[in-house]
């Protein structure tokens, strides 16, 4: 059988070259689109990671996540000494005593504090309710155990300095045991945080500008 040679016409070659150029342009457009979508995807992934890190940091600062780190534990127990003042309350731990300890720890740089397992926030209340102390709406009796995460030496020295809180409590034979620790765990805040009146200042300005 004889071979048949087909020679495309010049018009046919021109048409095929045109289709090739069109296909090449289309391929380039698709590649550019793919590259742009990939860039957008990677940018979104980075933004999500940054937002997640910011949320985790805010939760940490707000006390909404469990934290661990070095620090000190403080155990306060009512005095068992003989009552010589005539007032038994002088030998018991009061909310003011606990607040003094907590404030000393905060001033010394404590990054997280708990009292009998209750995470303390800026809005946490510590107040006497009869013979017990109410913390975050829950009642606890002595002994009181405080965990504070921060530089252990600084926290320890803040409580044990001369004429400091430990010395004052010791005058009434109230027992204060302080231990430095390489690893303490403080739970997250278990309550709810609500603001009835406070709101972001920029939001308030926008509302006042409406109408």
Secondary structure as the mmCIF struct_conf table of DSSP 4:
data_model
#
loop_
_struct_conf.conf_type_id
_struct_conf.id
_struct_conf.beg_label_comp_id
_struct_conf.beg_label_asym_id
_struct_conf.beg_label_seq_id
_struct_conf.end_label_comp_id
_struct_conf.end_label_asym_id
_struct_conf.end_label_seq_id
HELX_RH_AL_P HELX_RH_AL_P1 UNK A 10 UNK A 62
TURN_TY1_P TURN_TY1_P1 UNK A 63 UNK A 63
BEND BEND1 UNK A 65 UNK A 65
STRN STRN1 UNK A 67 UNK A 77
BEND BEND2 UNK A 81 UNK A 81
BEND BEND3 UNK A 85 UNK A 86
HELX_RH_3T_P HELX_RH_3T_P1 UNK A 88 UNK A 91
BEND BEND4 UNK A 92 UNK A 92
HELX_RH_AL_P HELX_RH_AL_P2 UNK A 95 UNK A 107
TURN_TY1_P TURN_TY1_P2 UNK A 108 UNK A 109
BEND BEND5 UNK A 111 UNK A 111
STRN STRN2 UNK A 112 UNK A 115
TURN_TY1_P TURN_TY1_P3 UNK A 116 UNK A 117
STRN STRN3 UNK A 118 UNK A 119
HELX_LH_PP_P HELX_LH_PP_P1 UNK A 120 UNK A 120
TURN_TY1_P TURN_TY1_P4 UNK A 122 UNK A 123
STRN STRN4 UNK A 126 UNK A 129
TURN_TY1_P TURN_TY1_P5 UNK A 130 UNK A 131
STRN STRN5 UNK A 132 UNK A 135
TURN_TY1_P TURN_TY1_P6 UNK A 136 UNK A 137
STRN STRN6 UNK A 138 UNK A 140
BEND BEND6 UNK A 142 UNK A 143
STRN STRN7 UNK A 144 UNK A 149
BEND BEND7 UNK A 150 UNK A 150
HELX_RH_AL_P HELX_RH_AL_P3 UNK A 152 UNK A 160
BEND BEND8 UNK A 161 UNK A 161
TURN_TY1_P TURN_TY1_P7 UNK A 162 UNK A 163
BEND BEND9 UNK A 164 UNK A 164
HELX_RH_AL_P HELX_RH_AL_P4 UNK A 165 UNK A 170
TURN_TY1_P TURN_TY1_P8 UNK A 171 UNK A 173
STRN STRN8 UNK A 175 UNK A 186
HELX_LH_PP_P HELX_LH_PP_P2 UNK A 187 UNK A 189
BEND BEND10 UNK A 191 UNK A 191
BEND BEND11 UNK A 196 UNK A 197
HELX_RH_AL_P HELX_RH_AL_P5 UNK A 201 UNK A 209
#
